[in-house]
């Protein structure tokens, strides 16, 4: 077992079980988790003992709720004119996306990933779900993307989730923002997830699926995975290239953004209860 600060990593019978381990902030990814996921995904490329992966979150409340807002705001307050670890670099044509670290396919890992969603999955969590190959969820799981409710563009998130949902469902998820959640039953109906389990059976069922996949010849599995994604991926890659420009154009910068005290006021007003309605 490898030691990480923000994730728990285990190997069981040819399967790596990766648990996002920041339950006190609903498993939101900070800079440390972002970098550790990148190291872990890339390390698995050369680990021949692992033939499939289970990805889940610690606790029962959340799989992941995206980027850690508190860390991002603190980074800005410390140096308002500095470069961000995530976001625009110096012009709209350069952009630091967390996807190059947290997403298995963008880390060039072509081993099947089974995501086990326990609780909320929102915002940046859609990066990881978009690059998971099989998604199952506990009965209380919910899916939503609050970006537009905060005046932010849902670009990468929507591109990722469009790999799993029909166009109309993707648009509803993105445009309703924090006003609506997709429950597990609805997620199953529209094809976002392939199975619903009791919460106490989620991990074992995900491990069962991954173990079955891992029992097949590795090259056949990886070639099949790569072929399917290749057939599905060309338009997605072009969309990723264009997304930073749309984020720049759509994320209007308030006049007070250059003043740290203004952002502190925004921080105090951010709602903790992100949604008002749930689709079941």
N, C-alpha and C positions, 0 to 999 in steps of 0.2 A: 504493500500500500504506500502510495506517495503522499507526502505531506504538503498541504497547501493552507493558506490563511483563510480563504473565502469559499473554497469548495471542498467537498469530501469525495475522495476517489477510492474505489474498491475494484478488485477484479474477482469475478466469480465464474468459474467454468467457461472461460472464453469470452466473458462479457464484462466490460467496464461499466460500473455504476457510478455516475457522476451526479452529485447532489449540490445544488447551489445553496450555500450555507450562510445566509445572512437573514435568518428568520425575523430578527428584531426590526428589520426594515423591509419586510415582505420579499426578501431575497432580491432586492434591487441591486443592480451591478454598479459598483464603484470602479475606480481606476484599477485597484488591485485585482478585483475579480475579472475585469476585462482582460488584463494582461495574463492572469493565470489560466483563463480559459484558452487563450491563444496558445500558450505554451503546452497545455494539456492536449488540445486537438492536434497540434503539429507533432507532438511526441507520439501520439497513437498511430501515426502513419508508419512508424518503423517498429511498432510493438506487435510482433506477429502472434503473440499469445492472445491478443484481443481481436475478435472478429465481428463484434457488434457492441453497441453502447446503449445504455439506458440513461436518460437525462431527466432529472426531477428536481424538486425544490424541498428544502427542509421545512418541517412543520405542516400543519393542515390548512393554513390560511392563504398561502400563495405559492404558486410556481415561481413567478417572477413578476415584478411590477415595473420593469424597465430601468432606466438610468437613475442613479441615486441623486435626486434633486438637490439635497442639502450639500453634498460634496460639490456639485456643479456650481451652485450659487457661491459657496465659499471660495472656490477657485477663481470665480469672476471677481469677487470682492477683494481678494488678495492682490489682483493685478488686472484691473478693468481693461487695459489696453494690450494685455499679453495674449499669447497664443493659447487656444483651448486644446485640451487633449481630445475633445469631441466637438465637432462642428467646423465652421468656416475657419480657414487658415489665414490668408491675407487678402485674397480676392475670391469672388464667387466661383472661380474655376478650380479651386483647390479646397478639399474638404476632408476632415478626419472622421471617418465612420467607425463606430465600434464594431461593425460587422466583420471587419478584417481580423478581429480577434475572437469574437464570441460565436461566430457562425462556422460550423464544421466544414461546409462546402467551400467557403471562402478561404479556409485554412488548408484547402486541398486534401481533405480527409474523405475518402470514399469507402467508408465502412458504415453500415446501416445504423441510424440513430432512432431509437424508440423513445419518444417524449411521454412522460407520465405527469399529467397536469393535476395538481392537488390545490384547488382553490383558485385564486385570481391569476389570470395571465393577461397582462395589459401592456400597452406602450411598447417599449423595447423588447419585451418578451417575445413579440411577434417576429423579431429577427430570428431567434432560435427555433421557434415553431415553424417558421417558413422554410428552414433548412433541415428540419427533422423529416424522417421518411415515413414513420408511423406515429400517430398521436392517439393516445388513449387518455381518458380523464375520469376523475372521481365524480360522483353524483353531484357534488356541490361546486364543481368547477364553473368559472365564469370567464368570459373573454370580452375585452373591450379595448378601445384606443382613445384616450382622452385628448389627443393633441389639439384638435381644432377648438375644443372648449377653452384652451389656454392661449388661443391665438397663434398656434404653431402648426406647421405643415406636417401632415401625415404622409411622408413620401416613402422612405425606405420600408416603414412598417406596412404600408398598403401594398407596396410591390411584393413584399414577402408573403403577405397573407393572400394575395391574389393567386399564388401558387396552390392554395388549398380551397379557396371559396369561389363560387361563381361571381361574375362581375357585379351584379346587383347586390349581393350580400356583402361583398367587399366595400362597395360604396356606402351601404347603410352603416356598416361598422365604423368606417372612417368618418362619415359626416355627422352621425349622431353623437360622436365624441363621448363625453362623460355622462350623457343623458340616458344611455341604454347599455345593458349587458346581455350577451348571449349566454344562456344557460347551457348545461351539458346536453340536455335533450335536443335543444335546437341545434347545437353544434354538431350533434350526430346526424340530425335530419339533413343538414346542408353539406355534410361531408368534411367538415373541419376535423372531426375526430372519427375514429373507426370503432370505438368501443367505450362503454361506460361501465365503471366498476364501483363497488362499495369502497369507501375511503380506505378501509383497512386491508383491502385486497389489491390496491392499485400497484404498489411496488412489486408484489409477487407476480401479478399478471404481466406487467411490463417485462420483468425478468424472464418469465416463461416464454414470451414472444421472442425476446432477444436471444435466448438460449437456443430456441428452435432454429432461428436464422444462423446462429453461429455454428450449428451442427453440420451445415452444408459446406462444400468445398469453397474456400475463401475467394479464389480467383473467379469462380463462376458467380458468386454473390456480388463481388465488387464490379465485375464487368457488366452484370445486369443493372446494377444501381447506376453506374456511369452512363450506360446507354439510355436509360429512361430519362435521367436528368439532362443529358445532351439533347434529346429530342424536345425537351420541354423548356430549355434554358435560353435560347438565343435572344428572344425578345426581352427576357428578364435582365440580361446583362446590359443591353442597350438602355433599358429603363434606369438601372443603377447609375450609369454614366451621366444621365441627364438629371437625376434627382437633386444633386446639390444646387444646381441653378434654380430649380423651382423652390427649394427651401429658402434660398437667399431672397428670391422675389416675394415669397409669401409670408415670411416671418417679419412682419413690420416691427421695426425697432422703436420703442417709445422714446420720447425726447429725454426722459430722465435716465435712459440706460447708461449714459456715461457717468452718472453720479451714483456711487455705491449706496448712498442713503436711500435713493429711489428704489433700488432693487430690494433693499431690506424691507421696504414697505410692501412690495409685491410678495415677498416671501411670507409675510405675516398674513396676507390675504388668501394664500393658496388653500383651497378647501381640502380637507382630509377625506370627507365622504365624496368619492369621485363620481358616483352615479345615482340616478334617481329611479331607474326602471330596469327591470330584468326580463329578457326574453327567455322563456322556458321551453 
